[in-house]
């Protein structure tokens, strides 16, 4: 009996331990998973300050218009600048391929669902023209807006210096997933540190969801880091590629890298929450998670000034081989001013976004966006349904 018992003990002691990847899965949170908890203080909404310096550009509101062809053109950029925000123009979009993009924009907006991907692929097959890049930068300045432009890494190398020479104020190197180390055998990858050092204007970088990647991008000279892989309403990256991290967690992770770098060096690099927000409450949660600025696409595509005519599509949607975006119909609900500043004619939080943000910050005792970073975030998946049975009835 004793020997048998000892043998059993030895067998248990030597049992193999298998570690499954699933065991290491960490919980992550999106906007609908969390809520902001009031503290001991409140402030008057009139005393809330939304202004800040963003990469050397003064903003009165923490809003960027996404570098999407259905969102940002010269007209909307001028209006957003008047309202205190900043628009990013897509260097690989229709504005730099067509002298007058209105016809192709109308064609995309009105194409049948079955045909729209072919229409997009055909539209974006036209070449990018340097003369139109220079022309759009000049038009942005003439309209009263700073000229912030965006391009993917492969195009950035070619057009970055050209944009700087022609007066661009900010250059955003934006890709599906940005990293400090990009491995490639078929071409010479963009070296961010060298590019940022060579460029005479600030170079922002996106997108990432990873703290270590963000820290390395900041180390290499990024003037701002954009956060978000696949959260946008018109983006299908999460479905097509299976990649993405819910935005609240992604923003908080990148903000932690920003804060550590700031503590170590004294240089503060703003974090931009890019995508996934459609209501004032979403914007408030993004700032509480650590963002300094939010980039909005579909919410602004609903403005009467937007070039998409009530539609929106992702930057990767024109891919003829594997689109990671689709055209969506968002409708036109009012002017850009109404969407940002009201008055709101709906109760779902999609209009008067800045009014909602001010009210939220005031109730949370946050006078500035820096104060907002200190607000408590709680896990609260029931917050959108608790006590709302009458509102939800019939939906």
Secondary structure, DSSP 8 states (H G I E B T S, - for coil): -HHHHHHHHHHHHT------GGGG------GGGEEEE--S----GGG----EEETTEEESSSEEE-S-TTT-SHHHHHHHHHTT-EEEEETTSGGGT-SSTHHHHHHHHHS-TTTHHHHHHHHTTS---HHHHHHHHHHHHHTT---EEEE-HHHHHHHHHHHHHTT-SEEEEE-SS--S----SSS----HHHHHHH-SSEEEEEEE--HHHHHHHHHTT-SEEEE-SS-STTB-HHHHT-----HHHHHHHHHHHHHHHHHHHS---EEEEES---SHHHHHHHHHHT-SEEEESHHHHTBTT-TTTTEEE-TTTT-SSS--B-EEE----B-HHHHHH---S-SSS-S-HHHHHHHHHHHTT-SSHHHHTTSEEEE-TTTTTTT-HHHHTT-
